[in-house]
Amino acid sequence: MVPQATNHAPERKTRRERRIEILAERRRIKHIMKKLRPVTFDNNTVTEAGNFQFLARFKELIGLDALIEDHFHLKQKANCVYPASKLVDHLLDCALLGHTRFSHMKALQSDPGYQIVTGIERFPDESTFRGFLSKLSWNHLIQLVALNRDLLAHKGRTGEKRLVWIDIDDTVITLFGEQEGATNGYNPRYHGRPSYKIRVAFIAGSGELIHLQLNPGNTNGMKDLLSFVKEVKAMLPPEWIIEGIRADCGFADDAVMAYAEERGWQYIFKLPKKATVKKAIAYLEQHPAFWETLSEKQEDITFATEDDRWAAADIPILLTNWEKVRRCVIYREAHETERTTDDQLTMALTTYYSFQAIVTNADLKPLPLLRSYNKRANIENRIDELKEGYAVEQNSQHSLLRNLLFSWIKAIAYNVMVWFKQTLMPESLKRCEVQTIRRSVIRVPGNVVGSDRYQHIRLAPNPTLAGIVETIQYKLRAFAERFVPIQQMA
């Protein structure tokens, strides 16, 4: 017997039931719309960045406005509304607040609280900034570089002399337009896209950006590297004495190492595993006695490292483009992988090795040498902060010069924020990237209320932020008491 198919059609509602449902839905919508409040545009004290005042006061204390006026000069018409130095200062504020696209900068035009805090009557529009950059020349790039150099020198005078390590690296900047100087080079993410390559030099540890270059995407890492290192040396404050330089594969230039040896600097460069290095590794594998397990000595007791996977061997090496033999330390790391035996019933562990080579003149044992080189890895975080926090990877201008000029303005903003964080931030925030500082401290909406000496910022209740602000205020007062004005230090 075949079961009959049943059609579960919805039961039809009566006209009265439908009318009740419609009236109920209308009442629900009416109730929602009653909650809608009118919007007025008459609050002339609101700001998107309630705590930008601390950055503004810090900039005044370190004399940044005076530095800009001393270094940056542009001949303008008599009726020009915005002096060149002010436009540079406004661009720095945009970079500090994260308004790195020209279309985003107009947000500060409609931010009366920001204008009250900074003491300006109006903020430039997007076309003003674009026109300003179009008027600049290579001479103005030199002025910006000198401005950054003197900003760091000013910071150096506030502290004691110290030895510093310079970390050097480069990064690919993919382009999506018709930018001057763009070429197709190595691009791990967007294969075949035109790009720039940015070369940077940072102070290890504290993270100040010393130098920045914008090159075509196919530029070799060692091209003009010696001149770059000499420029880095010239840009350092006298209080910061170079102890050594570190760099990744592709930077082990014979001329740079010879230059470092002449000046008594140490250098630690990673070597690419090319023919000569591969021959050295093969030789060491044929002579296992040269390998030593990495270990460290503490209180006359020798301990192995975390495990015995790592071994190292010292070997002199001479690459084809070097003029002399140098010390090379080759590191071997053991890896274990599982494989199925022929009977398919048991698993066996197979060991294979990976290698890396470091050339150096440092008088360090293999383990401390490896640890010193690994500290260089923090430069990747610095580069990411430049890209994501200051949009150095955004090169929307057709001219290479304009892109480079804007990148240097962002670099100066980066160094201002580094100094600000190290001086005023609580310990828990000193190592945070700028995106975190903006989100949790600076870009907090508020109102600028009161006038003259009674003017203050009103923010929403936030106990955590209140504690951070209290620390910033205390440290800012202490910094102001011991700070020597820039005019007296010159």
Secondary structure, 3 states (H helix, E strand, C coil): CCCCCCCCCCCCCCHHHHHHHHHHHHHHHHHHHHCCCCCCCCCCCEECCCCHHHHHHHHHHCCHHHHHHHHCCCCCCCCCCCCHHHHHHHHHHHHHHCCCCHHHHHHHCCCHHHHHHHCCCCCCCHHHHHHHHHCCCHHHHHHHHHHHHHHHHHHHHCCCCEEEEEEEEEEEEECCCCCCCCEECCCCCCCCCEEEEEEEEEECCCCCEEEEEEEECCCCCCCCHHHHHHHHHHHCCCCEEEEEEEECCCCCCHHHHHHHHHCCCEEEEEECCCHHHHHHHHHHHHCHHHCEECEEEECCEEEECCCCCEEEEEEEECCCCCCCCEEEEEEEEEEEEEEECCCCCCEEEEEEEEEEEEEECCCCCHHHHHHHHHHCCHHHHHHHHHHHHHCCCCCCCCCHHHHHHHHHHHHHHHHHHHHHHHHHCCHHHCCCCHHHHHHHHHCCCEEEECCHHHCEEEECCCHHHHHHHHHHHHHHHHHHHHCCCHHHHC
